[in-house]
Amino acid sequence: MQSSAIGLDGFDATSALHSNRVSDLSDVFCEPLAMTSAYTFGSAQEAAERFSGQQQGNVYSRFTNPTVQAFEGRVAALEQAEDAVAFASGMGAFTALCHGFLQQGDNIVCSRDVFGTTASAFSVYMARFGIEARFVDLTDLGQWQQAIDDKTRLVVLESPSNPLLKIGDIRAISLLAHAKDALVVVDNTLLTPVLQRPHSLGADLVIHSAGKYMDGQGRALAGVVTGSKSLMQVLRGVLRTLGISCSPFNAWLLLKSLETLEIRMLRVQQGALELAQWLGEQPLVSAVHYTGLAQHPQHALACRQQDGHGGLLSFEIFGGQAAAWQWIDQLQCVARCTNIGDTRSMVTHPASTTHGRLDAQARRHAGISDGLIRLCVGLERVSDIKADLQQAFDAVAYQPTVQAAQGRPRSVVANG
C-alpha cells in the first residue's frame, strides 16, 4: 500500500467531494433542509450581481437560506403581511428592531407588561446608546397618549401580556402612535396568528418568539417579525450586517410545526378555559388571570380583537412566595419549566424567574406578586392536570401561614 504525504493513493478524494451531488429536490413532499453556509454561482458576474442585489438569489446563509425563507414566507402568509424576517431568537428579533429603526435621541414607548427581558433590553441596553424607554400601563390609553411624542419611533406592546393576561387596545394605540409617525410593534407570541392578527388592527410590525407556540414542542429557538416589504428590507440589512441569524435546522422544524399550529392552539385553549374556571373555585387561589373568563375586566375587548384566548393563564395563591414555591415543588405531572407553548404543561414562579431581574418596585408596577404562578397548559388530559394541581393544593393547605392568609379578600380575577 502506497500513500502520499496526506492521503492514500488508492482512495479517490475528489470523488468523495464531487460525485453524485444531488441538487434537484423539487419532488420531495416534506420541505428539504438546506444545511449550507455558502452557495455556488454560475459565473463571476452572477456572484457580483447577487452580492450587489442586482440579481435575486442566495448569497450567504447568514442572511439568505432557502429553508429560512420558506419559514419566513409561511409566517408572513399566516399573519397576512407582505413579508417576514427570521432571527435566532425572539430577543434577537427585538434587537434587530432597535438597530433598524432607532437612533440616539429617539424614544421607545412600551407597555409595562412586556416580557421582563424585553423591558431590560430597552431600559438598560438601549439606554447606553442614548435611547429613552418610557413604560406605560398597557390598559390606560391616557398614559399612551401622554408618553408618545414626536421623538417616539417605536410603540411596543404585548397583548395579551405575559403572565397577567392584560389586553391592550391595539387599534386605539395604533391610532395614537401613527398620529406621531411612530411604528407599532405587537408581540403576538401568546396567541399566534391562529387567534390574533395584529396587522388587521393597525400594527406595523408583529413579532414572535417562535420557539414558543409556533414550535409547540420545546425544540427550537427562533424569532420572526412580519410587516411591509419596505420595513422588512430594513431588517434584512440589520441581519446581513449583525448576523442574528435563524438556524436553517430550526426553521425546518418550525415549518413542520406550523402545519399543526391551529389544532394545538385550539386544544390548549380548551384546556386552559376549563382549568381557569376550576382554579377560580379553589380555596387557596386569590385571583385567576385568563381572558377567556367572562369576569375578566377586559373580556369584551379581548373578544373583539382576538379569535380566542390561548393556552396560558396565571393565578395567585395565599401565602406569597413560600406557598407558591411549596405548591410548585409538589407537582408530579406538570413540569417546573420557564418555557411556554410546549406539548407538556408547565409552571413557573414569575417573580423569581422570568421577572427576577426586575427590582421589587418594578415588579409591583408590573403586577407581579410573590404569590403569582404561571401555568402553560399542554396536551395532557385535563382531568390528569387537575389531579396534579389538586394534590399540590392539598399539601399546601395545611401550612399555618397559608391558613392565616386565607382570611384576606379574594377575587376570581384581579387585573386590568
N, C-alpha and C positions, 0 to 999 in steps of 0.2 A: 504494500500500500504506500503510494506516494502522497505527499502533502506539500502544499505551497506554504508560504510564510504565514498565511492567515486562514487557510482552509484546505479541505480535501479536494484533490484534482478530480475525483470521480463524482463529486456532488455538483449538480447544476444550480448554482446560487442564483443565476439570472432567471431561470425558470421559476424558482421559488418566489421571485418578486413580480414577475410579469405574465406568466402563463395563465390562461383561462380566467381572466379578470371579468367579473360579472358587472355589467352596467345597466342592463335593461330589466327593471323591476316593475314594469307597467302592468303586469297581470297578477301581482300579488294582492290578496284580499285584505290583509292587515297592513297598515302603513309600514313601510320599511324604516329601519333605524339608521340614520346617516351618521355613524360614528367616525367622523373625519375632521381633521383640523384644516386641511388645505384642499384646493380644487385645481383641476388641470384646465389649461386654456388651449384653444386651437391654434393660437399664434401669439406672437409678442404684441401685436396690435390689439388683439382681443383682450389680453391681460391689461393693457394700458387703458382701454375703453371701459372695462369693468371697474377698475380702480378709480377712474375719474367720474364714474356714474353715467357715462355716455351710453353704455350698454347694460341691460339688465342681466343679472346672473350672480352666482355666488363668488365671493372673493376670499373670505377667511371666516372660520366658524366662530370667531369672537363676536361677529355681528350678522352673519348670514349663514343659515343652515337649513336644509330642506325640511327636516323634521320639526325644528323650532318654528319655521314659517308655517307649516301645516297647523300646528297648535295655535299660533297667533291668529291665523285666518279663521279657525273654528270658533275661538273665543269672541272675535270681532262679530261674527255672524250671530252668535247667541246673545251678545249684548246690543245687537242692532247698531253697530258702529261701523265706520268706514275702514278702520284699520286697528291693529293692536301690536304692541311690542312686549316681548317676554324678557324677564330678567332672572337672576339667580335666586331671588327670594322676594317676598313682599317688601321687606325693608330695603332691598336693593332697588326695587321699583320706586319707592318713595325717595330714595337718594337721587335717582335719575331725574325725578320731577323737580327736585330742588336745584340740581345743577342745570337743568334745561330751561327753567322758567324764572329763576330768581337771581338777583344780583344785589350787591351792597346797597343798603338804604331801603330795600323793599321790606314788606312785612307779610307774614302769614297770619290769617285769622282761622283758628282751628277750634273745633268743639272740644271741650274739656274731657269728654268721654272717649276720646280715641284710645286705641291700644297704647299701653304705657310706653312701649319702646318708640312709637311714633312721636309721642309727646316729648320724650327725651331727645330724639333726633332734632326736633325743631328748636327746643328751648336751650339745649346745651351745644350741640354741634353746629347748627346753622347760625347761632348767635356769634360764634367765633369769626364768621365772615360778614358781620355787620347786618344780619337779617333778624328782624324782630319777630317773635312769636307772640300772638295775642290769643288767649284762651277764653272761650265764652261758653255759657250754658247752651247745650245743644237744643233745648226746647224753647229758649227765650229769644224770639225774633227781635225784640228791642235791643238785646245785647249784640246780636249780629249786626244790626243796622248801625249801632254806635261804634263798633270796632272796625268796620270796613271803611277804608278811606281811599284817597287817590293813590296811595303808595302800596295798597294791598294788591298783591299779584296772584296769590293762591288762597282760596277759601276751601278748607278741608273739613269734611265730616264723615263719620262712620255711623250709618243708620241701617238697622238697629245697632246700638252701641254694645260693646263687649266689656264687661259682663252684665250690665244693668238693663239692657234691652230698652233703652230710651229711644225715642223716634225724633228725628229732625225733619222738618217740613222742607223737603228737597226743592220743591217748586218755588216756595216763597223765598228760601235762602238764595236760590239761583237768581231770582229777580233782583234781590238786593246786591248780590255780587256783580252781576252784569251791568247794573247801573253805574258801577265804578270801574268797569272794564277788567274785572278780576276773573280768573278761571276757577270754576267749581270742580273740586275733586271729591268723589264719593267712594268710600271704601265699601264694597259690596260683598265682602268675603263671607259674611254670615248667611246671606240669603241666596247668593249666586244669581245668575240671570234666570234661573227657573222661577224664582219667587219675587224678583225685583229687577227692573231695568231702568237705572237712574238717568240714562241719556234721554229717555222719553219725558223726564221730569225737569230737564234743563241742565243736567250735569255735562260739563265739557270733557271731563276725564273720569273714567271709572277704573278703580284699582282692585286687584285681588291678591291675597296671599294664596296662591294656587295649590299649595301643599295641604290646605285645609279641606274644605268640602269638594273642591274640584277634583282633587286626587281621591279623597274619600277612604284611603286605606293606609295612611300614615307612612308612605314610602318615599315621598319626593319633596324637595324644596324648589319652589319657583314663585315668581311674581309676574303679573301681567297687567298692562294698562291698555285701555281702549279709548278711542277718540277719533277725531277727524284725521285725514291724511296729513294735513299740514302740521298739526300738533305731534303726530307720531313721527314725522320726519325730524323734528327737533330731538325727540327721544332717541331715535336711531343714531343721530350724531353723537349724543352722550354715550350710548352703548359702544359705538365704534371706537371712541377715544378712551373711555374709562374702563370698558371691559367687564361690566357687571352682568356677565353672560349667563343665559339659561343653558343648562346642560342638555344636549340632544337626547340623552337617555331619559332624563326626567320629562322632557317634552313628549317623548314617545309613550311613557307611562300615562301621562296626563291625557293624551289623545284618546287612549282606550277608556280611561276613567270617565271622560265626558259623555261617552255613549250610554252610561248608566246613571248620569247625574240626576235626571228628573225622577227616576224610580227611587233612588236613595233619598233625595230631599223630601219626597212625599212620605216615605216610610218613617224617617226620623221625626218629621213634623207630627205625624200621627201619635207617635210615642211620647213626644215632648208635651203635647197638649194633655194627654191622659195623665202624665206624671205631674205636670204643673197643677192640675186640678186636685190630684191626690195629695200633693205636698201641702196645699193650702189647708188641708184638713188635719195636718199633723200637729199635736200639741207643742212640740219643741220648735216649730217653724214660726217665726215672727213676721215674715214677708216673703212673697214669691214674685219674681220678675219674669214675665213672659207676655209678649204682645198678643198672643192668641187668647188670653183670658179677657172676657168681657169687662172685668173690673179694672183692667189696665187703664191708667188715665189717658193714654193716647191710642187706645184700641181703634177708635173711629178713624184717626189719621193713618194708622198702620193699614187698615183695611182699604183705604182709598189709594195708597201709593204702593202697596205690596199685593202680591197674589198669594201670599201665605206667610207663615210666621217662623219657619225654620226649626232646627233641632237643638238649639241652645237655650238654656234657661238658667236662672240663678235664684238662690233663696238664702234667707238669713235665719240663723238659729240663735236661740237664747244661750248665753254663756260665753259669747265672744270667741276669741281665738282658741282658748283652751278647749272649749266644747267642739268647735269646728274641727280642730286637729284630731281630737279623740274620735269624733264621728268618722272622719276620713280614714283614720287608721284601722277602723273596724271593718271596712268594706272588703268583701271577698271576691265578688264578681266584677264590680265596677272598678276600673283601673285608676290609680293615682298618677295622673299624667297631665302635662300642661298643654298638650296639643288639643286641637278640636277638629271635628269632621272625620274621625276615623270610623271604621265599621264597628268598633267596640266602644261602649260607654266609658266615659272618663270624667273625673272630677279634679278640681284644683281649688286652692285657697288663694284668691287673687291678691289679698293684702300682703302676703309673704312670698308670692311668686311673680306673676305677670306684672303686678303693680308695686313690687317690692322696692324698686329703685326710686319711687316717689317718696318724699318725706310725708310725715303724718298729716300735715296740713293739706298738702296736695291731694292725698288720698281722701281726706274728708271732703274737699271741694268736689272731687270726682264721685263721691258717694260710696266709696269702697270701705265698708265697715269691717271690723275684725271678725264678725260672725258670718260674713258672706261666703257662700260656696257656689262655685260654677259647675253646672252639670251639662255635659255634652252627651246627648242621647245617641246611642248606637243602634245596631240592628238586632240586638237580642230580643227575646220575648219580653214584653213589658212586664208581665207577671213576675219574671225572674229578677228584673231590675228592681221592682217594688220590694220583693222579698229581701234583697240585699240591703236596700236603703232602710227597710223596717228593722232588720236585726241590728243595724248600726244605731238607729234611734233608740232601740231598746237598751243598748249598752250605755248610752249617754244619759238616758233619762234618770238614772239612779244617782247621778253626781249631785252633791248638795248645792254647788254653785249654780247649776242649771235649774234646779228646783226653785232656788231663790229668784232667779232671773225670770222665771215664768210668770211672775206676778206683774210684769211690765205690760204696757199696752201692746196689742197685737193687731196687725192688719194683713189682709190677704195679699195685697200688692202695695208696695211703697216705692214709688219713683215718679218721675215726671217733673 
